[in-house]
Amino acid sequence: MELKGLKITVIGAGIGGLTAALALRRQGASVTVLEQAEAISEVGAGLQITPNGVAVLRALGLADDLAWSSQRARAVVLRSHRRGRQVLRLDLDEYAAGLNYYFVHRSDLINILAGAARRDGVQVRLLQKAERVEPGPQPIVHLGNGAHCGGDLVIGADGLHSKARAALNGADTPFFTGQVAWRATVPNHLNLPPEAQVFMGPGRHLVAYPLRDGGLVNLVAVQERRAWAEEGWHFKDDPASLRAAFAGFGGTAAALLEAVEEVMLWGLFRHPVAARWHGERTAILGDAAHPTLPFMAQGANLALEDAWVLARSLQEARDADTGLALYQSRRQDRARKVVAAASKNAWKYHLRAPLSWPAHQVLKLGGRYAPGKMVSQFDWIYRHDVTA
């Protein structure tokens, strides 16, 4: 269909929303992004942009911006928690040749996307909180200030508590996974190389990797617990609580945890993948459609894929509603599969004695005799290219 002149409203100026806005604007649509914050600047920490996400940024002409703003990942290293001894090292340059993995600060990627969108003529309206979405021939977004807007198409990229998702699917019923996660950044006083370091312990693990020019380290610490924690990661916690939870971790892990001065805590919840990704002239993408646990680093990457496929599906279809149906048919099965893989992945890093020692020996043998196979087991995720 012809997108030139089509009026599209995107709810949410996160990674998925800005990517969709940019891709749709490049096809001639008139795009407005509604963002409830007072500025497009996302606090937070690091992201891993894997080759499937890089493919979308490359197709949008932003691969160089990503490379300049991030650290290219060279390896994934699994370590035991007590002293940080290496269990397995997977060299990405050797065993994932031709694929680029990046560690990027979330705010840097947001700035790249927002800058590109604005240069191309996307209108960004701040302090616009969506309260309700009304699908229809002319869909309407009702705002918290009493105003409303819409156009020919509304795209909900409004995250875990999406108003657009609720309009299409009704109330959500997430459940607590029994896991919480802390996020923090600390100075890279240890000169950690551009590698993802995973420290594996009983019922918990810590991931560390450098950001920006290598002077900062991103930390994500996950613990199994019965106590419920709030969903969302803008809740401050006491760094002493994080250190107490990981008291048995030594070596590099202990030094990184000791450097934490400010930390955010959030509860990890499972949400069902939405049954309906589109209604009349309305669609959802990213976390609004398929909230994903962080154990395959695919939340941002799936949102990038969604945005590209949505724009392409609308372009290829005869009308908007056919294009939205095509978008869901192309994306839903893959999203379900990736979400399921992420949900099952954490236990591998949380093994307790007596299972942890033999499991680590198996990993060591795999790294020694079949490292390529260990890297390629997730090719179905990382080598997937929606732009091809």
N, C-alpha and C positions, 0 to 999 in steps of 0.2 A: 504494500500500500504506500501511497505518497504521504510522507511524514512532514513535508514542508508546510509550515503554517499551523500544524496541529498544536493545540495548547495543552501542555502536560504539566501537572503539579506533582512534585516528588516530596514526600514527607520524610524528613531526616537527612541531615548533611553529614552522615557517616561515610564509610568507605563504599558501601553498596549504593547509597543514594547519590553520592557525587559521581560515581562511575556511570551509573545509569543516566544521570542528567547529561553528562558529557557525551556519552555514546548517542543518546537521542538527539541532542543538539547538533551533533556532527551530521546527522541525517536530515537536518532542516527544521526540526520541531522547535517550537517556542517553549522553553522550559523554565519553570520557577521552582526553586527548592525552599521548603519551609523548615526552619530550624528553631527549636525552642530555646536554645542557649543564646546568650548575648553576643557571642563571637564564635566563629568557626575555629576553634582551637580545642583539641581533645586532650585532656589530661590523660595520664596513664603511662604505659610502659611499652614494651617491645612486642613486635609481631614477627612471625616467620612467614615471609612471602616465598612460597614454593613455586616450582616451574610452571604449574598450571595457572597460578595467579600472575606470574611474570609475563606469560603469553598474552594476557589481556592488556597489561600495561604497555607491552611492546606494541601491540596493535593500535593502541591509542597514542603512540609516539612518546611515551613517558618512561621507557626503560632506562634511558641515560639518567634522567632525574632520579629514579630509584637508586641506580648504582652509585651516584654521587652522594646520596643522602644516607647510605646504609653500609653495612658490612656484608661482604659476600661470604657465605658459610662454606668452610672448607672441609668440615668433618662433623660427625656425630660421635661422641665419646660417652660410653656408659661406664660408670664407676661405682664401686662399693662405698657405703656411706661412712664407715668408721674412719678410714684413713684416706679415702679417695683413690684407692688403687684402681688402675684401669682394668676393666673387664673386657671391653670390646671397643675398637676404634674402626669406624667406617669412613674411609676417605672418599669424599664426594667428588673430588677432582678426578680420581682414578676410576671409581666405579659408577659414577653418574655423569660421564663425559658428555659435554654439550648441554647440560642442564644447569641453570643458575638458581641457587637458593640464597635468599637475603635475610639478614636481621635488620629490621627498620623500626625506628620509634614511631608509634602510632600517630603522634602529632605531625611528624614529618611527612608521612604518607597522606594524611588529611590535607596538609598544606599543598602538596604537589597536585592533588586532585582538585582542590578548591581553586588554586591558581589557574589551572588549565580550563576549568569550567567557566570561570569568570572571563578569561581572555576570549573564550569562544562565544560569549554572550548569554550564558546562563544567569538568570536573576536569582540571587540568594536573599531571602527575607528572614531576618533574625527575630528572636523573641516572638515566635509564632508557634504556640502550643496547640497541637491538634487534640480535640476532645472527642470527636466522633466523625466517622466517614460514612457517607451515604452513596453507595453505588447506584448507577443509573445511566440513562442516555447522556446526561450531563452530570457526572458525579460531583458531589459536594464534600468539602472538608470544613467541618464546623470547628472554629477556633475558640480558645479559652477566653478571649477578649470579647466574644459575642459576634465577631465578624465571621464571614464564611467565604470560601473561594473554591475553585475547582478547575473546570475546563473540559477538554475532550477526553482526558484520561488522567487518572490518579494512580500513582505508584507509591505503595507503602513500604518504605525502607526504614521503619521506625522501631526496629529492634524487638527485644524480648516482650515488651508490653505493648505491642503494636495495636493501634486503634483500627488500622485497616484489616489486620488479621481478624480482630474481633468482629468486624462488620461482615466478614466472609465466612467465619467458622464458629462464631459464638465464643463463649468463655473457654479459656484454656485450663487444663488441670495438670500442672507440673508437679513432680514429686522430688523430694530431697534425695540425692544419691548416697548420702552418708559420707560425703567428701566436702572439704572446704579448701580454698586456695588463697594464698597471699600473693600480692604483687608488690614489687619494690624495684628501685634502681639504686645502685651504689657506684662510687668511683672505681675505676679499674686499676687499683693500686697493685694488683697482682699481675698485671700485664697479661691477662688471659688472651689467647689467640682467638681468631674468628672461627670458633667451633662451638657447637651446642654440647655443653657438659651436663650429663644427667647423673645425679647422685642418688642411688637406689637404696632405700632402707625399708625396714618392716612397717608396712602400713602407711608409707609416705615416700615422697621423692622431691628433689629439688632440681630445677633446670636453670642453667646460667648461660648467658651468651652476651657478647659485647654489642654495643650500638654506636651509631654515628661514626666518629673518627676513631673509635676504639677506646675512648676515655670513660665510657659508661658501661655498666654491666646490668642487664635485665635479669631479674630473679622471679621465678614462679615456683612456689612451694605448695605442694598438695598433701593433705593429711586426711586419712580416714577417721571419722569420728561420729559419734551418735548425736552430739549436740547440734542443733539446727543453727545455721547462720543465714543472714539476710541475703537474698538474691540481688545481684548487681554488685559492681566492684568499686563503688565510690564510698565505701564505709571504712573509716580509719580504724586501725587496731594498734595496740601497743607493741612495739618491736620486741619487747621482753616476752610477750606471749608467743611470738613466732620462734624466738630462740629457745624458749622452754619446750615447744612442740618438737623441735629438731635438736634437742640436747645431745643425742647420741651421735650426731654427725661431726666428723673431725676434719682435719686437714684444710684443704681449700674451701670446702663447704662451710666449715665453722668460721673461717676468716671472712667470707662473704656475708654470712649472717650477722656477724659481729658489727659489720659496717653499716647495717640498716638503721636509718634514723627515722624514716617515715614509711608506713606500710598500709596497704589496703587489703581487706579481707572480704571474701564473698563466698556464699554457699553455692555449690554446684547442683543445679536442678536439671532433671530430664524433662524436656517438653516434647510432645509428639510432633512429628513433621505434619504441617498443616494438610488437611485433606483437600482444601480448596485454595489454590494460589491465585485464582482470579474470579471475578464476578463481572457484572456489566460495567465495562469501561474502567475497571479497577483491578489492580494486581499487587502482589507482595513479593518481596525478595529478601535474601540474606536471613538474618536472625528472625525476622518477622515470619518467614516461611519455614525455616528449619534450624532452630537454635541448636548449637553444636557444642559439646564438651571440648575442652582445650587439648585433648590428648593425641590429636593428629595435626594440630596447628592449622586447621582448615576453615575456621570461621570467616576470616577475611578473604581467603582465597575462593571459597564458595560464593561469597557475595560478589566478588569480581566476575566470576563465571556467570552468575545469574544476570548481572547487569548487561553483559555483552550479548548473551543469548536472548534476553528480552528485547533488546533493540533490534537484533537481527530477525527475530521471529515476527515482530511487527512490520519490518520492512518487507519480508517475504510473503506475508499473508495478504489476502484480498481486502480484509477489513480488520478493525481493531480487536473485536472479540474473537475472531478466528486466530489472530496473532497471539492473543493472550493464552488461548487454549493450546496453541502450538508450543508456546514457551513452557507451560506446565508439563506438557508431555515430554519435552526434551530434558527437563531438569529434575523432575520429581524422583525418578528411580535412582539417579546418581546421588542426589542429596540423601535419600534414605540409606543408601549403602555406605556413604562416607560417615554419616551420623552414627550408624551402627558400629562401624569400625572404631570410631573415636570412643564410643561408650565402652567398648570391650578392651581398650588398650592399656588403661592405667594399672591393672592388676599385675602386669608384667614387671613393673618397677617397684611393687609393694610386697614382694614375697618375704615370708618369715622363715626362720629356721624351723625344721630342717630342710625345707624346700629351696631356700635361696642359694645355698652352696652348690648343689648339683645343677641348678638352673644356670648359675653363672658359669659353670664349667662348660655347659652346652653352648652358651653364647661365645665363650672363648674359642671353642673348637670350630664353631661356625665362622667366626672372624678369621681364623687361621686357614681353614680349608675351603670355605665357600663365601667369601665376603661379597662378591658380586651378587650372589643369589640373595643374600640378606638385604642388600640395598634394593634389588629389583622387585622384591615381594610387594612393594607398594607402587610399582609403576602404573598400575591402573588409576591411581590418584594423581601422581606427580607428572606423568607424561601425558595426561589428558589435555588436549588443546582445543578449546571451544572456538578458537579463531581460525582453525585450519580449514 
